[in-house]
């Protein structure tokens, strides 16, 4: 980890919630560009992460992503994940070579408070940094939204 990453995410200054991370990042007076650079460097450290990964807002027809949830959840969790997929305000999808590889469903509940409902990665993309890239994206997105 580099210096800025260690400060934000290392054991020297641990944060336990998104709100805490946002407040801490704001106290450092980091620019949006610095935050995105930190997130980008984290993705680059995932040696198996495909170079052609992109993270985008889900298409209007969210049913096409249910198979990703089915690979990761069962029972009540799967039922609720499907329901949340269709009702959530925001769903972000990781694409690898244009193919859906994973998704994250975040929830914003205040100016600097939020959480992740669900995160799921398709079986064949697991262990390659896709989940980490989704979390990085949600954190960067949340930090951009802070006034």
N, C-alpha and C positions, 0 to 999 in steps of 0.2 A: 504494500500500500504506500502511496505517496503521502506527503505531508498533509495536504488538504483532505484527502480521503481518510487518513488516520484520524484527523480532528473530527470529521463528520460521522464516520462509521466505525472507528476503531475502539479498542477497549479503554483508551485514555478518556474519551468523552462519549460514553454510550448513551443512546437515546432509546426509549422504550415505546414511543408512539409517534405517529406521523405528526401530530401537533407539536410534540417536543422537538422533533427533527426540524420542522419548519421554523419554530421559534429560535432554535439554536442557529440554523443557517442564516436567518435574518439578523441575528446579533453579530454575525461575522461580516455582514454587509457584502455578501457574495452577489455578484451579478448573475443574471439568468444564464449568460454565456459560461461563467465559471461552473455553475451547477450542472449544466448540460455537459461540459467537458469532464467533470467528475463522473457523471453517469456513463458517458461514452467510454472512459478509460476502464471502468469496471467491466463493461461488456467486452472490451478487447482482451481482458485478462482471462476470460473464459475460453480456454484453448479450443474447445470443440464447437464454439458458437459459429454457425454459418455466417459468412461475410455478407450474404444477401438477405439478412433478416431485416424486416421493417415492421413497425408497429403502427397500426391504423385504427380508426374508429370502425366498429362493426358495421356491416351493411344493414340496411333496413330489415331484410329477411334474416333474422337471427336464428331461425330454426336450422339453418345450414351449419351451425356451430354446435348443435346439441351432441353430435357424436364425440366431440372432445370431452364434454362433461361425462358422457357415458363411459369413457375409458378411465375416468378417474374417480367417479363417485357411484354409489349404489344406495338403494333404499330411500330413506327419508332425505338424506343429503342430496341425492340425485334429483328427487322430486323438487326440493326447494331450489336447487341450483338452476334447473330448467325454468322454474317460475321466475326466478330472479333475472335470468338471462333475458327474458321477454319483457320484464317490467322495469328494469334498471334504466336510469337516465343515461348512463355511459357504459359502454363495453368496448374494451380495447383488444385487438386481435394481433397476434404475432404471425407474420407471414414469412415463410422461407421459400424462396423461389416462386413467390406468388401463391403458395399453398398454405392454408391455415395450419399453424403448428401449436397454437395455444391461445388462451384468452385470460383476461383479468376483468373482474367486475368490481370497480371501486364505488364507494359511496361517500359523498361530501356532505357533512352535517354542520359545518360552520366555516367561518373565514379561514381558519387554520386547523380544522379538525376533520378527519375522515378515517375511513378504514376500507379494507378489502373484503368484500363479501366472499368472493371465490376467485381462485386462480387454478388453472388447469392446463396441462401440457399433454399433447398427443403422445402416445407411448413411443412412437419411433423417433421423437425429438427429445425425449427425456435425457438428462445428463449432458446436455449440450449447451446449457446456459440460457435457454429460451425463457424459463421461469424467472431467472434473475433479470433478464432484459425487460420482461413485463413489469416487474417490481420497480426497476430503475425508471421506466417510463412513467409509471403512476406517480412516483415521488417527484420526478421532474415536472410532470403536468401539474401536480398539486402546488409545487413551489411557484410555478408561473402564474397560478391563479390567485396567489396571495397578494393583497393590495399593497 
